[in-house]
Amino acid sequence: MRKTTIFTLVFSSLLILPAMAQLGRVWTDFQYYSVDLQNYLRSNVNETFRPLDIRTQGALSNYSGELNLPDPVSAGRQVRNDIIINSISGRYENNSAVNGAGVSNEVNRIVTRGAVVGVLGREGQVRLKTKLEDTERSIESIAQTIEDADSFLDDLKDQVCKITGSAGATNVANQSLCQSTIQQDTTVKILQEQSKIVAENLAQTIQTNQSVQYSNLNLANISQQVEETNRARRVDSAAEAARLLRTTAQIDLFGREP
């Protein structure tokens, strides 16, 4: 019985270890994701935030934590405060407070897009593909191990269960060992099915994460469109106010008596 128990413990470990050995590089994978996000920010901050690109990049760097991920809320707040304190106007905004709020919102959007690139970009897809392939190989390895173990357990059951007809204490021990062997065989098959369920859960989680990233990207785009629409309205309102002012001035000028 001890031999059977030891075998089962070793085999149960084999069911778990192949997946962990190939899929457990969580910190390394996260670092690659972080690098992709940072590369996206470096490539796009200059063009998006010029002439505030140096301030913005500095804020993103200052508020990057232990995971090398920027805190968009704190970075956006720093940029907004700098703009307001220094009364910096934008290309379309003369009001520094409005300009600061717009730049802060854009910081949030660019970090969101960087996060999407880290997951759905070219390198991110390579990582996901590798993870899914490793998962499938692990399941195949487990299935092969189960197949090899079935012959061993079948032989063990044949040898042990056939001699349970003997009398005395030996018979009791043989019956116990026979039942234990059958239970171990059942446990091994259950573990195999559990490994398949875990693999399916991983695949579903990855698909859900992709959907979330698309949703985040859509929200970022909607936010930008709303902001651009509001900016256009303010420009139109300012132009209309200026036109009315000119018209009023002309009427007042022509209405005066010589």
Backbone hydrogen bonds, N-H to C=O, Kabsch-Sander energy under -0.5 kcal/mol:
donor,donor_aa,acceptor,acceptor_aa,energy
5,T,1,M,-2.5
6,I,2,R,-2.6
7,F,3,K,-2.3
8,T,4,T,-2.4
9,L,5,T,-2.3
10,V,6,I,-2.3
11,F,7,F,-2.8
12,S,8,T,-3.0
13,S,9,L,-1.8
14,L,10,V,-1.6
15,L,11,F,-1.6
16,I,12,S,-0.9
16,I,13,S,-0.6
17,L,13,S,-3.2
20,M,16,I,-1.8
21,A,17,L,-3.3
22,Q,18,P,-1.5
23,L,19,A,-2.8
24,G,20,M,-1.7
26,V,24,G,-2.0
29,D,25,R,-2.4
30,F,26,V,-2.2
31,Q,27,W,-2.2
32,Y,28,T,-2.0
33,Y,29,D,-2.0
34,S,30,F,-2.5
35,V,31,Q,-2.4
36,D,32,Y,-2.2
37,L,33,Y,-2.1
38,Q,34,S,-2.5
39,N,35,V,-2.7
40,Y,36,D,-2.0
41,L,37,L,-2.1
42,R,38,Q,-2.7
43,S,39,N,-2.0
44,N,40,Y,-1.4
45,V,41,L,-2.6
46,N,42,R,-0.5
48,T,44,N,-2.3
49,F,45,V,-2.7
50,R,46,N,-1.0
52,L,49,F,-3.6
56,T,52,L,-2.6
57,Q,53,D,-2.9
58,G,54,I,-2.2
59,A,55,R,-2.3
60,L,56,T,-2.5
61,S,57,Q,-2.2
62,N,58,G,-2.8
63,Y,59,A,-1.8
64,S,61,S,-1.4
65,G,69,L,-1.9
68,N,65,G,-2.0
71,D,63,Y,-2.2
75,A,71,D,-2.6
76,G,72,P,-2.4
77,R,73,V,-2.1
78,Q,74,S,-2.2
79,V,75,A,-2.2
80,R,76,G,-2.5
81,N,77,R,-2.5
82,D,78,Q,-2.4
83,I,79,V,-2.3
84,I,80,R,-2.3
85,I,81,N,-3.0
86,N,82,D,-2.1
87,S,84,I,-1.0
88,I,83,I,-2.4
89,S,87,S,-0.6
90,G,93,E,-3.4
94,N,92,Y,-0.5
96,S,94,N,-0.6
99,N,95,N,-2.6
100,G,96,S,-2.7
101,A,97,A,-2.1
102,G,98,V,-2.2
103,V,99,N,-2.4
104,S,100,G,-2.4
105,N,101,A,-2.2
106,E,102,G,-2.0
107,V,103,V,-1.9
108,N,104,S,-1.7
109,R,105,N,-1.9
110,I,106,E,-2.6
111,V,107,V,-2.0
112,T,108,N,-2.0
113,R,109,R,-2.5
114,G,110,I,-2.0
115,A,111,V,-2.3
116,V,112,T,-2.0
117,V,113,R,-2.4
118,G,114,G,-2.1
119,V,115,A,-1.0
119,V,116,V,-0.7
120,L,116,V,-3.6
121,G,117,V,-2.1
125,Q,121,G,-2.5
126,V,122,R,-1.7
127,R,123,E,-2.1
128,L,124,G,-2.2
129,K,125,Q,-2.7
130,T,126,V,-2.4
131,K,127,R,-2.4
132,L,128,L,-2.4
133,E,129,K,-2.6
134,D,130,T,-2.7
135,T,131,K,-2.0
136,E,132,L,-2.2
137,R,133,E,-2.4
138,S,134,D,-2.2
139,I,135,T,-2.1
140,E,136,E,-2.3
141,S,137,R,-2.5
142,I,138,S,-2.4
143,A,139,I,-2.4
144,Q,140,E,-2.2
145,T,141,S,-2.2
146,I,142,I,-2.5
147,E,143,A,-2.3
148,D,144,Q,-2.3
149,A,145,T,-2.3
150,D,146,I,-2.2
151,S,147,E,-1.1
152,F,148,D,-1.2
153,L,149,A,-2.9
154,D,150,D,-2.7
155,D,151,S,-2.4
156,L,152,F,-2.3
157,K,153,L,-2.7
158,D,154,D,-2.4
159,Q,155,D,-2.4
160,V,156,L,-2.5
161,C,157,K,-2.7
162,K,158,D,-1.0
163,I,160,V,-0.9
164,T,161,C,-0.9
166,S,163,I,-1.2
171,N,168,G,-0.5
172,V,168,G,-1.3
173,A,169,A,-2.2
174,N,170,T,-2.4
175,Q,171,N,-2.7
176,S,172,V,-2.2
177,L,173,A,-2.4
178,C,174,N,-2.7
179,Q,175,Q,-2.5
180,S,176,S,-2.3
181,T,177,L,-2.3
182,I,178,C,-2.1
183,Q,179,Q,-2.3
184,Q,180,S,-2.4
185,D,181,T,-2.2
186,T,182,I,-2.1
187,T,183,Q,-2.6
188,V,184,Q,-2.3
189,K,185,D,-1.8
190,I,186,T,-2.2
191,L,187,T,-2.4
192,Q,188,V,-1.8
193,E,189,K,-2.0
194,Q,190,I,-2.3
195,S,191,L,-2.1
196,K,192,Q,-1.5
197,I,193,E,-2.1
198,V,194,Q,-2.5
199,A,195,S,-2.0
200,E,196,K,-2.4
201,N,197,I,-2.5
202,L,198,V,-2.2
203,A,199,A,-2.2
204,Q,200,E,-2.6
205,T,201,N,-2.5
206,I,202,L,-2.3
207,Q,203,A,-2.2
208,T,204,Q,-2.5
209,N,205,T,-2.5
210,Q,206,I,-2.0
211,S,207,Q,-2.1
212,V,208,T,-2.3
213,Q,209,N,-2.2
214,Y,210,Q,-2.3
215,S,211,S,-2.2
216,N,212,V,-2.6
217,L,213,Q,-2.3
218,N,214,Y,-2.5
219,L,215,S,-2.5
220,A,216,N,-2.3
221,N,217,L,-2.3
222,I,218,N,-2.7
223,S,219,L,-2.6
224,Q,220,A,-2.1
225,Q,221,N,-2.5
226,V,222,I,-2.6
227,E,223,S,-2.2
228,E,224,Q,-2.5
229,T,225,Q,-2.3
230,N,226,V,-2.5
231,R,227,E,-2.2
232,A,228,E,-2.3
233,R,229,T,-2.1
234,R,230,N,-2.2
235,V,231,R,-2.4
236,D,232,A,-2.6
237,S,233,R,-2.8
238,A,234,R,-2.6
239,A,235,V,-2.6
240,E,236,D,-2.7
241,A,237,S,-2.5
242,A,238,A,-2.3
243,R,239,A,-2.4
244,L,240,E,-2.6
245,L,241,A,-2.1
246,R,242,A,-2.4
247,T,243,R,-2.6
248,T,244,L,-2.8
249,A,245,L,-2.4
250,Q,246,R,-2.5
251,I,247,T,-2.6
252,D,248,T,-2.6
253,L,249,A,-2.4
254,F,250,Q,-3.1
255,G,251,I,-1.9
256,R,252,D,-0.6
256,R,253,L,-0.8
